[in-house]
Amino acid sequence: MGVELKNKRQLWQVDDSLEELAQLAHTAGIEVVGSTVQRLEAPNPATYIGAGKVEEVKAWKRELAYDVLIFDDELRPRQQRNLEEELDVKVVDRTALILDIFARHARTKEGRLQVELAQYEYRLPRLTRMWTHLSRQAVGGVGLRGPGETQLESDRREIGRRIAALKRQLEDVRMHRQQYRDRRKRAAIPVVAIVGYTNAGKSTLLNALADSDVLVEDKLFATLDPTTRRVEMPDGKAALFTDTVGFINKLPTQLVASFRATLEEINEADVLLHVVDMTHPNVQEQSATVEEVLRELGAHDKPLITALNKMDLLVEERAEAVEEGQELGTGTVSALLERAREMTLAYPNRVAISAARRMGLGRLLERVQTLLKEDLVPVVVLLPYSSDGLLGILHERGEVEHEEYGEAGVRVEGRAPPDLADRLARYGVR
């Protein structure tokens, strides 16, 4: 069930958003038997959709025998409760569906903690409808309460305690991750965060770059837990590439908050690598959604490279369609290739690749390397021979242009990553 608000500009067309909702349902093991859209000036406070639409959906129950109704937008607890009473079926919204998928796919302890916290924060305001069968009107004066209300308050307290415990555990996780990031900074190892829409090919790309075996599935949100791999750059130096959770249209705010410890990997990265599925019909909307989430995270101004993924499939699919005589309005393969070229121009600092076929990866790494080197700062230092191996780190992580050995140590001129330059500052030569 989708709703299009007439006076509200939306990034996605409602039909495209519903198609993605059907993919989410499939990922959750739900069979979709029908879909519908209503265009409204504003949502109905009681049922989100209009009364006439409620009756129409109720009539379809006899024909389609559906047992769950999924809304593309997040419902208020009251709207969800009223719809379930009216339709006598389970009613869920996009947020609940995504949370369910996350719960199925979380594999690490951290991932499970994050999903559990998001689920509890989503369910807490919706507890009331679980106890309506026990509620009683209090009579006889102040202080007398029905058993439903007592149970409800008890459950709220219990969930409140569980939420507090989960937040404490996740704060420990966040601190642990921060310590890990601090160690990386001390070693001056550059970090590249792979971001993008869910199912764009981020895990496939990480596997191809690092020759690793991160889980790859043709499903939404196959990867929830961040995975970091060491990748050798063209100049022989190393960088850490981190595969992050995929973004999606209408990403639940509970998930953004709960996955703070994980998403901090994006904010701490030196470079962002945005993977775009060029074969998807909503590629532009997906890219805009990713940019919007990065803006919400405060990471929109970081150095960014766009990896235009699956370009081989984009060209092949369009060429095959022409060979089969399909009417596409362009007429020739060259025109189709030109349109593909025009699509790529909308992306800054772009590299065309195929992660699955390992095509274009050399050019991609060269672009990443160039961007990382732009961040280097000049240093002139006199390093004592007892300076904890800083010269070796500078050779490995920066660029040494000149070095001269003397009695007091090694005088070095070169360029270093900002974090390493801060550590070298105490040895600076005037």
Summary of the structure (lengths in Angstrom):
residues: 430
radius of gyration: 26.8
end to end distance: 68.6
largest distance: 93.8
contacts: 1306
relative contact order: 0.09
helix: 49%
strand: 18%
